[in-house]
Amino acid sequence: MTTPQKDPLRTSLRHALHHRTLRSSRRKLTTLSPSSTDFSSNDFLSLSTSPVYRARFLSHLHSAPPLHPFASGGSRLLDGNSPYAEALESQIASFHNAPTGLLFNSGFDANVGVLSTLPQPGDVIVHDALVHASAREGMRLSRAGTRVEFEHSCPRSLEAVLRKVVEEDEAVRDGGRSVFIVVESVYSMDGDVAPLREFVEVVDRVLTRGNGYFVVDEAHATGALGPKGAGVVQELGLEGRMFVRVHTFGKALASHGDTRDYLVNYAKSLIYTTALGFPFLASIRTAYELLAEGETQLLQDTLQGLVTYLDARLQDLGPWDPTIFSVDHFPNSPIFSLRSAVPRELAAVCQRDGFIVRAIMAPTVPAGKERVRVCLHAGNTMQEIDGLVGVIQGWLNRPTEGKVARL
């Protein structure tokens, strides 16, 4: 009788998953109840449920000629390109005051494509300590000679790092090698806005040969911040200082035509990916038309009003021992960070009452900085905010063993 052999691969996979379960870090896919209130998604302007957006989008779909292919049929370099896609790239670039634009299938693909290809052998990447996982993946694949981080959103730390790079690398000091400064304009977990103007001043002061190049991820600013939702860079008038900007809907905006051509030739996340089909392109076009025409300004204003209201309501909860509960919020940002020693518990309480929020745990955020992330949307209401804050208040007031009293 043959003894069944052990399957080492499945054993290893089960062991890894069990390890995550023990650390309370095992992820799972979930679905939302239609009756739940969304305080979690990144749909800040609530465009996905907007009747105006839907009508415009359907109009674009119906305008397609008979037998017009809705699937792309291949990568951009083979059969997936179209005049429609190129016109959309020009439209997006114009909206963001950029000479050129290049569509990627996702923001992750864009960051990986940009950061894995643009830095040349021997170049240096200096990045914020909290940049997105997609940026880290792109940097990991790059040919840069050095990758070094600076303290989150700290101009002093950036200056210290750059000065050390200049001191130790003669080629950087003489302008023969490039330094890529990688940041986000709005950080997805804390919602804070990067001090871009101060960063530019630091780079001008230290990299006097003009060999510093900014790569800025604007994914969480698009639509919510800046003129007509164009983002933080345009709000500050810094378009000319940014080498590449990455926006939502998976777009990379290059500062020069040769940069775009270089990405087309070398970015594997573009070259070897089936291009977006016509419905996806029409969806992106619809959103940008509404932004450019000012149709979303009321939504942006409504969102800012709700941001102010939630901020005030959370402040009304009063001071608590910060080891139990505290609120981190950057002015005007639709993202709120509720710090707690037991974020999973707080998130579960909110979810049971129909308010969708998420506990964000390490390693997505640094250990010790776990939180419940709350995202506001133009489609939320003050009554929904009152309901959410009421649940949080009830949780705070609940007599739980080990909970510290209000200060």
Helices and strands as residue ranges (DSSP letters): H 8-22, E 37-38, G 47-49, H 51-62, H 83-95, E 102-103, H 107-117, E 124-128, H 133-141, E 146-150, H 155-168, H 170-173, E 179-184, H 196-206, E 212-217, G 227-229, H 232-235, G 239-241, E 242-247, E 251-254, H 257-266, H 268-271, H 278-292, H 297-315, E 326-329, E 335-339, H 343-352, E 355-356, E 358-360, E 371-375, H 382-397
